[in-house]
């Protein structure tokens, strides 16, 4: 599950920086083939979950910088806190 959430997170993050669809699709495909994703998807270790939570934290932080909405600051803080809970 964390691998799929990570693929979505990478796609969404790169999509914010590129107008072309091929760039985020390529980034998501490259993420799929990272050894931590392949290995983490088959083992019950928290490394993949931690990496995905960092990606989601960065995505929420970019939304906060763009909008300035307090909601995204709280989401970023919650994701960062949840990430440290996995270590």
PLY file of the C-alpha trace (Angstrom):
ply
format ascii 1.0
element vertex 87
property float x
property float y
property float z
element edge 86
property int vertex1
property int vertex2
end_header
0.00 0.00 0.00
2.78 2.44 0.88
4.35 1.86 -2.52
1.14 2.87 -4.28
0.73 5.94 -2.09
4.35 6.82 -2.87
3.80 6.51 -6.61
0.81 8.84 -6.34
2.80 11.25 -4.16
5.72 11.42 -6.58
3.36 11.87 -9.52
1.44 14.65 -7.76
4.61 16.40 -6.60
6.30 16.37 -10.00
3.02 17.31 -11.70
3.11 20.59 -9.76
6.44 21.47 -11.38
5.76 20.39 -14.95
3.03 21.08 -17.48
3.81 17.97 -19.50
2.28 14.67 -18.38
5.29 12.57 -19.43
7.57 14.10 -16.77
5.52 13.09 -13.70
4.70 9.73 -15.29
8.40 9.06 -15.80
9.21 10.14 -12.25
6.50 7.84 -10.88
7.80 4.94 -12.99
11.34 5.56 -11.73
10.04 5.59 -8.15
8.43 2.19 -8.69
11.78 0.66 -9.60
13.74 2.09 -6.68
15.22 -0.74 -4.61
13.69 0.63 -1.39
10.24 0.52 -2.95
10.62 -2.98 -4.33
12.21 -4.33 -1.15
9.99 -2.33 1.19
6.86 -3.56 -0.54
7.87 -7.15 0.24
9.13 -6.69 3.80
7.43 -5.34 6.88
9.95 -2.56 7.55
9.05 1.09 8.15
11.58 2.54 5.68
9.18 2.74 2.76
6.45 4.25 4.91
8.89 6.85 6.22
10.03 7.77 2.71
6.44 8.08 1.49
5.49 10.25 4.45
8.39 12.57 3.64
7.14 12.84 0.05
3.63 13.61 1.27
5.02 16.17 3.73
6.85 17.94 0.91
3.69 17.90 -1.21
1.66 19.45 1.62
4.41 22.02 2.28
4.39 23.12 -1.38
0.62 23.60 -1.17
1.11 25.70 1.97
3.73 27.87 0.25
1.46 28.36 -2.76
-1.75 29.09 -0.86
-0.66 30.27 2.58
-3.63 28.39 4.05
-3.28 27.31 7.67
-4.84 23.96 6.78
-1.79 22.96 4.74
0.57 24.05 7.52
-1.29 21.76 9.91
-1.30 18.89 7.41
2.44 19.33 6.87
3.08 19.30 10.61
0.89 16.24 11.11
2.65 14.33 8.33
6.07 15.27 9.67
5.05 14.16 13.15
3.59 10.93 11.84
6.81 10.30 9.92
8.91 10.57 13.10
6.56 8.14 14.78
7.61 5.49 12.26
11.31 5.71 13.15
0 1
1 2
2 3
3 4
4 5
5 6
6 7
7 8
8 9
9 10
10 11
11 12
12 13
13 14
14 15
15 16
16 17
17 18
18 19
19 20
20 21
21 22
22 23
23 24
24 25
25 26
26 27
27 28
28 29
29 30
30 31
31 32
32 33
33 34
34 35
35 36
36 37
37 38
38 39
39 40
40 41
41 42
42 43
43 44
44 45
45 46
46 47
47 48
48 49
49 50
50 51
51 52
52 53
53 54
54 55
55 56
56 57
57 58
58 59
59 60
60 61
61 62
62 63
63 64
64 65
65 66
66 67
67 68
68 69
69 70
70 71
71 72
72 73
73 74
74 75
75 76
76 77
77 78
78 79
79 80
80 81
81 82
82 83
83 84
84 85
85 86
